[in-house]
Amino acid sequence: MAVNRVPVLKRCRSLGLEPMYLGIDKKSKRELRRANRKVSEYGLQLREKQKAKFIYGVLEKPFRNYYKKAKQQKGQVGENLMIMLERRLDNVMFRAGFARTRREARQIVDHRHVLVNGKCVNIPSYLIKAGDVIEVKEKNRDSQRYKDILEVTGGRLVPEWLDPNAEALTVTVKELPTREVIDVPVDEMLIVELYSK
């Protein structure tokens, strides 16, 4: 599996992104040196795509596949793309507060700690549907790891389309998210323009 080894704060700084969108509380004191340089239209489009890929932890090929699927669905392509990314299992675990970062959520899913509707799923890109019940396996619930995670994520705001239960470590997907409730600072229209060239 390909792993991006660039330091997270450095990448956030280059994309003009706040680390809190990744679940990281740190702040970078450095400033971007090329802040006054003019960026071309293509540069802006590319940055938005890189931002979306970085936030959700998706590589180029799967991201392109998401775009193709979003294009085939009804409605606006950009909105469909963002909703699809938001529906990823690792993202739902992060949003529910069962992981500090999306990378940690991905690892939790990879290590077979998660059940979706009673079945073990170890694919972070698994797309959840409305009505799905996601839970942490019973044997892992009492581990110190989840106690530490819940301590850190206790005050985090959970989106209204999810109904988490912190005691039982379960989350119910009430409905699929809409673009209005996705608080990711990405202009999806620029991504659509980039791919439609």
C-alpha positions as CSV (number, residue, x, y, z in Angstrom):
1,M,0.0,0.0,0.0
2,A,1.3,3.5,-0.9
3,V,1.9,5.7,2.1
4,N,2.3,9.5,2.0
5,R,5.2,10.2,4.4
6,V,5.1,14.0,4.1
7,P,4.7,15.6,7.6
8,V,1.0,16.4,8.1
9,L,1.6,20.0,9.2
10,K,3.9,20.7,6.2
11,R,1.2,19.4,3.8
12,C,-1.5,21.4,5.5
13,R,0.6,24.5,5.2
14,S,1.2,23.9,1.5
15,L,-2.5,23.4,0.8
16,G,-3.6,26.3,3.0
17,L,-5.6,23.9,5.2
18,E,-6.3,24.0,9.0
19,P,-5.0,20.8,10.7
20,M,-8.3,20.6,12.7
21,Y,-10.0,19.2,9.6
22,L,-7.8,16.1,10.0
23,G,-8.5,15.8,13.7
24,I,-5.1,17.2,14.7
25,D,-5.0,19.9,17.4
26,K,-1.5,21.2,16.6
27,K,-0.9,24.5,14.9
28,S,2.0,25.4,12.6
29,K,3.9,28.5,13.6
30,R,5.6,28.8,10.2
31,E,4.2,30.8,7.3
32,L,4.0,29.8,3.7
33,R,6.8,31.7,1.8
34,R,5.1,31.7,-1.6
35,A,1.9,33.3,-0.2
36,N,2.1,36.3,-2.5
37,R,2.8,34.3,-5.7
38,K,-0.1,34.4,-8.2
39,V,-1.7,30.9,-8.8
40,S,-3.0,29.9,-12.3
41,E,-6.5,28.6,-12.8
42,Y,-5.1,25.1,-13.2
43,G,-3.1,25.5,-10.0
44,L,-6.2,26.4,-8.1
45,Q,-8.1,23.4,-9.5
46,L,-5.2,21.1,-8.7
47,R,-4.9,22.4,-5.1
48,E,-8.6,21.7,-4.5
49,K,-8.2,18.1,-5.7
50,Q,-5.1,17.6,-3.6
51,K,-6.9,19.0,-0.6
52,A,-9.8,16.6,-1.0
53,K,-7.5,13.7,-1.5
54,F,-5.4,14.6,1.5
55,I,-8.3,15.2,3.9
56,Y,-9.9,11.8,3.1
57,G,-6.6,9.9,2.6
58,V,-7.4,8.8,-0.9
59,L,-4.8,8.2,-3.7
60,E,-5.2,9.4,-7.3
61,K,-6.6,6.2,-8.9
62,P,-9.4,5.6,-6.3
63,F,-10.2,9.3,-6.4
64,R,-10.6,9.2,-10.2
65,N,-12.9,6.2,-9.8
66,Y,-15.0,8.1,-7.3
67,Y,-15.3,10.9,-9.8
68,K,-16.4,8.5,-12.6
69,K,-19.1,7.0,-10.3
70,A,-20.2,10.4,-9.2
71,K,-20.6,11.4,-12.9
72,Q,-22.9,8.4,-13.6
73,Q,-25.2,9.3,-10.7
74,K,-28.1,11.8,-10.9
75,G,-27.5,15.3,-9.7
76,Q,-24.4,17.5,-9.6
77,V,-21.2,15.7,-10.1
78,G,-19.3,17.7,-7.4
79,E,-21.9,17.1,-4.7
80,N,-22.1,13.4,-5.5
81,L,-18.3,13.2,-5.3
82,M,-18.2,14.8,-1.8
83,I,-21.1,12.7,-0.5
84,M,-19.3,9.5,-1.7
85,L,-16.1,10.5,0.1
86,E,-18.0,11.3,3.2
87,R,-19.7,7.8,3.1
88,R,-16.4,6.0,3.4
89,L,-16.3,3.7,6.4
90,D,-13.1,5.1,7.8
91,N,-14.6,8.6,7.6
92,V,-17.8,7.6,9.3
93,M,-15.7,6.1,12.2
94,F,-13.8,9.4,12.4
95,R,-17.0,11.5,12.3
96,A,-18.6,9.4,15.0
97,G,-15.7,10.1,17.3
98,F,-14.4,6.5,17.4
99,A,-11.0,7.7,16.1
100,R,-8.8,10.8,16.7
101,T,-7.9,11.1,13.0
102,R,-9.0,9.6,9.7
103,R,-5.6,7.7,9.5
104,E,-6.4,6.1,12.9
105,A,-9.9,5.3,11.7
106,R,-8.4,3.6,8.6
107,Q,-6.1,1.6,10.8
108,I,-9.0,0.5,13.1
109,V,-11.0,-0.7,10.1
110,D,-7.9,-2.4,8.6
111,H,-7.3,-4.3,11.9
112,R,-10.8,-5.9,11.7
113,H,-12.2,-4.1,14.7
114,V,-15.4,-3.0,12.9
115,L,-18.7,-4.7,12.2
116,V,-21.2,-3.3,9.7
117,N,-24.7,-4.7,10.3
118,G,-23.1,-7.6,12.2
119,K,-20.5,-8.5,9.6
120,C,-16.8,-7.8,9.9
121,V,-15.6,-5.3,7.3
122,N,-11.9,-4.4,6.9
123,I,-12.1,-2.2,3.8
124,P,-11.7,1.5,4.7
125,S,-13.3,2.6,1.4
126,Y,-16.5,0.6,2.0
127,L,-19.4,2.9,1.3
128,I,-22.1,2.9,4.0
129,K,-25.8,3.2,3.3
130,A,-28.7,4.8,5.2
131,G,-29.8,2.5,8.1
132,D,-26.4,0.8,8.5
133,V,-25.3,0.0,12.1
134,I,-21.6,0.2,12.6
135,E,-20.0,-1.1,15.8
136,V,-16.7,-1.9,17.3
137,K,-16.2,-5.6,18.0
138,E,-17.2,-6.7,21.5
139,K,-13.7,-8.0,22.4
140,N,-12.1,-4.7,21.4
141,R,-14.6,-2.4,23.2
142,D,-12.9,-2.6,26.7
143,S,-9.4,-1.9,25.4
144,Q,-7.6,1.1,26.7
145,R,-7.2,2.5,23.2
146,Y,-10.9,3.2,22.8
147,K,-11.1,4.8,26.3
148,D,-8.3,7.1,25.3
149,I,-10.0,7.9,22.0
150,L,-13.3,8.7,23.6
151,E,-11.6,10.9,26.1
152,V,-10.0,13.0,23.3
153,T,-13.1,13.0,21.0
154,G,-15.7,13.5,23.7
155,G,-16.3,17.2,22.8
156,R,-16.3,16.8,19.1
157,L,-19.4,17.8,17.2
158,V,-21.0,14.8,15.5
159,P,-22.9,15.4,12.2
160,E,-26.7,15.1,12.4
161,W,-26.8,12.3,9.8
162,L,-25.1,10.0,12.4
163,D,-26.4,8.7,15.7
164,P,-23.5,7.5,17.8
165,N,-23.6,5.7,21.1
166,A,-20.3,6.2,22.9
167,E,-21.0,3.7,25.7
168,A,-21.7,0.8,23.3
169,L,-19.3,2.1,20.6
170,T,-22.0,1.9,17.9
171,V,-23.2,4.4,15.4
172,T,-26.4,4.3,13.3
173,V,-26.5,6.0,9.9
174,K,-29.8,7.9,10.0
175,E,-29.6,9.2,6.4
176,L,-27.0,9.8,3.8
177,P,-25.2,13.2,4.1
178,T,-26.0,16.2,1.9
179,R,-23.4,18.6,0.7
180,E,-24.7,21.3,3.1
181,V,-23.7,19.3,6.2
182,I,-20.2,18.4,5.0
183,D,-17.9,20.9,6.6
184,V,-14.8,20.2,4.5
185,P,-13.3,23.4,3.0
186,V,-13.1,22.1,-0.6
187,D,-14.6,23.7,-3.7
188,E,-15.7,20.6,-5.6
189,M,-16.6,22.6,-8.7
190,L,-12.9,23.2,-9.3
191,I,-12.3,19.5,-9.1
192,V,-15.1,18.9,-11.7
193,E,-13.6,21.5,-14.0
194,L,-10.1,19.9,-13.6
195,Y,-11.4,16.4,-14.6
196,S,-13.7,17.6,-17.3
197,K,-10.8,19.0,-19.4
